[in-house]
Amino acid sequence: MLRSFVLFPRLPIELQNLVWQISLSDPRAISGEDCFHAWWHGRLVRFLSPVALHVCHNSRSLSKKILRCTAVCIPGLPGWRTLYINQACDFVRTTKWDVQNNTKISGFIADPTVINRLVISGITGDKGWFGKGMVHYFDQFPGLEEVVLTDRGRLYLIQQRELANVDCHNPSASTPQLVSQVQGFFKDKGGNVRVSCCWFDRN
């Protein structure tokens, strides 16, 4: 059985770069809970810092072009830790409660400008939860491009990659009013933020 591929350095540099790019393209959910679970299971360093940053000069150079660097403060753990985000696929996970209570993301991520994809969990399809009093929550994300609304059950499936091949750009049939309401909020602010339910297709 082949346990390693020792000829990788002999591949054309274009193929090597493609392999490294693919290794960096697996979406991560980033939240205090996700980081804490990674720490609990001994995977925190790998979760926060993709392995391509540490293999060779070429992989590190390419990774530094793709990834944005910031720091996270993980609940229950002292200090701040370095976090690398791929803005093309990673997303920060927050909750409906955080939006309603205007929770400060800067207490978790040192540089909120690196966040351009946000998943809000705990949504039940009740459009009444989202109001104008929550306007200041989204002011924390000046680079926001996409907001995904999901419930906790679907979020679990997302994280288990069960919905990885499902195109859910179109809103769920049960919550079009909610999506429209949130879309209208961003349009009123003059922003160009895509809003969807459930999940988004990375293909």
C-alpha positions in Angstrom: 0.0 0.0 0.0 1.3 3.5 -1.0 1.7 5.5 2.2 3.4 8.6 0.8 4.1 10.3 -2.5 7.8 11.2 -2.6 7.8 12.6 -6.2 5.7 15.6 -5.4 8.7 18.1 -5.6 9.3 16.8 -9.2 5.8 17.8 -10.4 5.6 21.0 -12.5 5.2 24.0 -10.3 1.7 24.7 -11.8 0.5 21.3 -10.6 2.0 21.8 -7.1 0.3 25.2 -6.8 -3.0 23.6 -7.8 -2.7 21.0 -5.1 -1.9 23.7 -2.5 -4.9 25.8 -3.7 -7.2 22.8 -3.4 -5.9 22.1 0.1 -6.8 25.6 1.1 -10.3 25.6 -0.4 -12.2 23.4 2.2 -14.7 25.8 3.9 -14.3 26.3 7.6 -16.9 27.5 10.1 -15.1 29.8 12.4 -16.7 30.7 15.8 -15.7 30.5 19.4 -17.5 27.1 19.7 -15.7 25.7 16.6 -12.3 26.9 17.8 -13.0 25.5 21.3 -13.9 22.1 19.8 -10.7 22.1 17.7 -8.7 22.9 20.9 -10.5 20.2 22.9 -9.7 17.6 20.3 -6.1 18.7 19.9 -6.6 20.2 16.4 -6.5 23.9 17.2 -3.2 24.7 15.5 -4.2 22.9 12.3 -7.6 24.5 12.4 -6.3 28.1 12.8 -3.2 27.7 10.6 -3.6 25.6 7.4 -0.8 23.0 6.9 0.2 24.5 3.5 1.7 27.4 5.4 4.3 25.1 6.9 5.3 22.5 4.3 7.8 24.3 2.0 8.8 27.7 0.8 6.5 27.4 -2.3 3.4 26.3 -0.3 4.0 29.0 2.3 4.5 31.7 -0.4 1.2 30.7 -2.2 -0.7 30.5 1.1 0.3 33.9 2.2 -1.1 35.3 -1.1 -4.4 33.5 -0.5 -4.9 33.8 3.3 -5.6 36.8 5.4 -4.1 36.9 8.9 -5.8 38.1 12.1 -6.1 36.8 15.6 -8.9 35.1 17.6 -9.7 35.0 21.3 -11.2 31.6 22.1 -13.8 31.5 25.0 -12.3 29.7 27.9 -8.7 30.0 26.7 -6.3 32.8 27.7 -4.7 35.2 25.2 -5.1 35.6 21.4 -4.1 33.1 18.8 -3.1 33.7 15.1 -5.9 32.8 12.6 -5.5 32.6 8.8 -8.7 33.1 6.8 -9.4 32.2 3.2 -11.9 34.8 2.2 -13.0 32.8 -0.8 -14.5 30.0 1.2 -14.2 30.4 5.0 -17.1 31.8 6.9 -17.6 33.2 10.4 -20.5 31.6 12.3 -22.7 33.7 14.6 -26.1 33.3 16.0 -29.5 35.0 15.9 -28.9 35.9 19.6 -25.7 37.7 18.7 -27.4 39.8 16.1 -30.3 40.7 18.4 -27.9 41.6 21.3 -25.4 43.4 19.0 -22.6 41.2 20.3 -19.2 42.8 19.5 -17.2 40.5 17.1 -14.0 42.4 18.0 -14.0 40.4 21.3 -13.5 37.3 19.2 -11.7 38.4 16.0 -9.1 41.1 16.2 -9.7 42.4 12.7 -13.3 42.2 11.6 -12.5 43.6 8.2 -11.2 40.2 7.1 -14.8 38.7 7.5 -16.7 38.8 4.2 -18.9 35.7 4.8 -21.2 35.4 7.7 -23.6 32.5 8.7 -26.3 33.3 11.2 -27.6 30.1 12.9 -30.7 29.7 15.0 -33.1 31.1 12.4 -36.5 29.4 12.5 -38.2 31.1 9.5 -39.9 33.7 11.7 -39.3 36.9 9.8 -40.2 38.9 12.9 -36.9 38.4 14.6 -35.0 40.8 12.3 -35.6 44.5 13.0 -34.1 47.9 12.4 -32.7 47.9 15.9 -30.1 45.4 14.7 -28.6 47.8 12.2 -25.4 48.4 14.1 -24.5 44.7 14.3 -23.6 44.6 10.6 -21.7 47.8 10.8 -18.9 45.7 12.4 -18.3 43.9 9.0 -17.3 46.6 6.4 -16.2 43.9 4.0 -19.3 41.8 4.2 -20.3 40.1 0.9 -22.5 37.2 1.9 -25.0 36.4 4.7 -26.4 32.9 5.0 -29.4 32.2 7.3 -29.7 28.7 8.7 -31.2 26.8 11.6 -29.1 24.7 14.0 -30.1 21.4 12.3 -29.0 22.5 8.9 -25.8 24.0 10.3 -24.9 20.6 11.7 -25.4 19.1 8.2 -23.3 21.8 6.7 -20.5 21.1 9.0 -20.7 17.4 8.3 -20.5 18.2 4.6 -23.8 16.6 4.0 -24.9 19.6 1.9 -21.6 20.2 0.1 -23.0 19.5 -3.4 -26.3 21.3 -2.9 -26.8 24.6 -4.6 -28.8 26.7 -2.0 -28.3 30.1 -3.4 -32.0 30.2 -3.8 -33.9 30.8 -0.6 -35.8 28.0 1.1 -39.5 27.9 0.2 -40.5 28.4 3.8 -38.5 31.6 4.4 -38.6 33.8 1.3 -40.1 36.7 3.3 -37.2 36.5 5.8 -34.6 36.5 3.0 -36.3 39.4 1.3 -36.4 41.4 4.6 -32.7 41.0 5.2 -31.9 41.7 1.5 -33.9 44.9 1.8 -32.0 45.9 4.9 -28.7 45.8 3.0 -30.1 47.5 -0.1 -31.4 50.3 2.1 -27.8 50.7 3.4 -26.5 50.8 -0.2 -24.6 47.5 0.2 -24.3 44.7 -2.3 -24.6 41.7 0.1 -25.9 38.4 -1.1 -28.4 36.8 1.3 -29.6 33.2 1.1 -31.0 30.5 3.3 -29.4 27.2 4.3 -26.1 27.1 2.5 -24.2 28.3 -0.5 -22.6 26.4 -3.3 -18.8 26.8 -3.6 -18.5 25.1 -7.0 
